[in-house]
Amino acid sequence: MKHGPGLVTLKKETGALVDGKRIQMVTVSRLSAYGEYGPYTIVSDSESFKRAATAL
């Protein structure tokens, strides 16, 4: 997903879904530069992201 209003909306919506859980969402632009945040789960769309986040 590209940075911008759509990403902000996705983070807010997902944050509301996982409210109260001990989850930290981090937006990264290049996975190779953020090895300390692994392991990763790559999803194909925003709905898959929301489902994966709420399943944690």
C-alpha positions as a Markdown table, in Angstrom:
| # | Residue | x | y | z |
|---|---|---|---|---|
| 1 | Met | 0.0 | 0.0 | 0.0 |
| 2 | Lys | 1.3 | 3.5 | -0.8 |
| 3 | His | 1.7 | 6.0 | 1.9 |
| 4 | Gly | -1.1 | 8.5 | 2.1 |
| 5 | Pro | -4.7 | 9.0 | 3.3 |
| 6 | Gly | -5.7 | 5.4 | 2.5 |
| 7 | Leu | -2.9 | 4.0 | 4.7 |
| 8 | Val | -3.9 | 6.4 | 7.5 |
| 9 | Thr | -7.5 | 5.2 | 7.3 |
| 10 | Leu | -6.4 | 1.6 | 7.3 |
| 11 | Lys | -4.3 | 2.1 | 10.4 |
| 12 | Lys | -7.1 | 3.9 | 12.3 |
| 13 | Glu | -9.7 | 1.2 | 11.3 |
| 14 | Thr | -7.4 | -1.6 | 12.3 |
| 15 | Gly | -6.4 | 0.1 | 15.5 |
| 16 | Ala | -10.0 | 0.3 | 16.5 |
| 17 | Leu | -10.5 | -3.4 | 15.8 |
| 18 | Val | -7.5 | -4.5 | 18.0 |
| 19 | Asp | -8.2 | -1.9 | 20.7 |
| 20 | Gly | -7.1 | -3.4 | 24.1 |
| 21 | Lys | -4.7 | -6.0 | 22.6 |
| 22 | Arg | -1.0 | -5.5 | 23.0 |
| 23 | Ile | -0.3 | -5.0 | 19.3 |
| 24 | Gln | 2.1 | -2.5 | 17.8 |
| 25 | Met | 1.5 | -1.6 | 14.2 |
| 26 | Val | 4.6 | -0.3 | 12.3 |
| 27 | Thr | 4.5 | 1.1 | 8.8 |
| 28 | Val | 7.7 | 0.2 | 6.9 |
| 29 | Ser | 8.7 | 1.2 | 3.4 |
| 30 | Arg | 11.3 | -1.5 | 2.8 |
| 31 | Leu | 11.3 | -4.8 | 4.7 |
| 32 | Ser | 15.0 | -5.3 | 4.3 |
| 33 | Ala | 15.7 | -2.1 | 6.2 |
| 34 | Tyr | 13.6 | -3.3 | 9.2 |
| 35 | Gly | 14.8 | -6.7 | 10.1 |
| 36 | Glu | 14.3 | -6.1 | 13.8 |
| 37 | Tyr | 10.5 | -6.1 | 13.2 |
| 38 | Gly | 10.4 | -9.6 | 11.8 |
| 39 | Pro | 8.9 | -12.1 | 11.5 |
| 40 | Tyr | 6.6 | -10.5 | 8.8 |
| 41 | Thr | 3.3 | -11.6 | 7.4 |
| 42 | Ile | 2.7 | -10.3 | 3.9 |
| 43 | Val | -0.9 | -9.8 | 2.9 |
| 44 | Ser | -2.4 | -8.9 | -0.5 |
| 45 | Asp | -5.0 | -6.3 | 0.5 |
| 46 | Ser | -6.4 | -4.2 | 3.3 |
| 47 | Glu | -9.2 | -6.7 | 4.3 |
| 48 | Ser | -6.6 | -9.5 | 4.6 |
| 49 | Phe | -4.5 | -7.1 | 6.8 |
| 50 | Lys | -7.5 | -6.4 | 9.1 |
| 51 | Arg | -8.3 | -10.1 | 9.4 |
| 52 | Ala | -4.7 | -11.0 | 10.2 |
| 53 | Ala | -4.4 | -8.2 | 12.8 |
| 54 | Thr | -7.6 | -9.2 | 14.6 |
| 55 | Ala | -6.5 | -12.9 | 14.7 |
| 56 | Leu | -3.4 | -12.0 | 16.7 |
